[in-house]
Amino acid sequence: MGLLTIVFLVFAFAQPLIPVSDNVHTETGKSISVFIDNSFSMEGESEAGVMLEVAKNRALDIAQAYAATDRFQLLTQDFEGRHQRLVGKNEFTDMVQNIDVSPQSRSLQEIVNRQNDLLKSDGSGNAKERYIISDFQKSRYDLSGLESDTMSSISLVYINRNSPTNIYIDSVWFSSPVRKTGDSEMLNVRIAN
């Protein structure tokens, strides 16, 4: 019984491939990975509306430009497991429409690496393309350190914000490390722009 369990675990992790018969030819198109930045900064306004909604519409426009045989991967700041596979155009559209704002924030290199991992594991000889749709904040997206990949093209889609400033609370602390009931306290707040 224990040996049988181990054998099934090995098969589960090995992800065995059951080949299709040789006389069946399946036609596949391109493999496209689309990253939509859904961080808090995308809640800002652009000339066309809320930036996240504009980014979602751009992703849908990208999908419409491809053939029905092409496969899509959707990535967001969350790196969700359900997004780690290639899907058809209809499922991709449904996934895009269900994107919400996230507290996560990934670097550009992390995003590109995740796209590359999926596209390389695809195993097909399909043409591979990547899109990154974002407001490209300088604090997170350093384009100079981006490693190039000759196996696929990458397109950066910039969403322009109306007000370029982004104010946030950097840190909060008390002046005194000791708390006493009934005493007044001084609270310090550091705000960054």
Beta strands, then each sheet from edge to edge (+ up, - down):
strand 1: 31-36
strand 2: 45-46
strand 3: 49-50
strand 4: 71-75
strand 5: 128-134
strand 6: 152-158
strand 7: 168-174
strand 8: 187-192
sheet 1: 4+ 1+ 5+ 6+
sheet 2: 2+ 3-
sheet 3: 7+ 8-
end
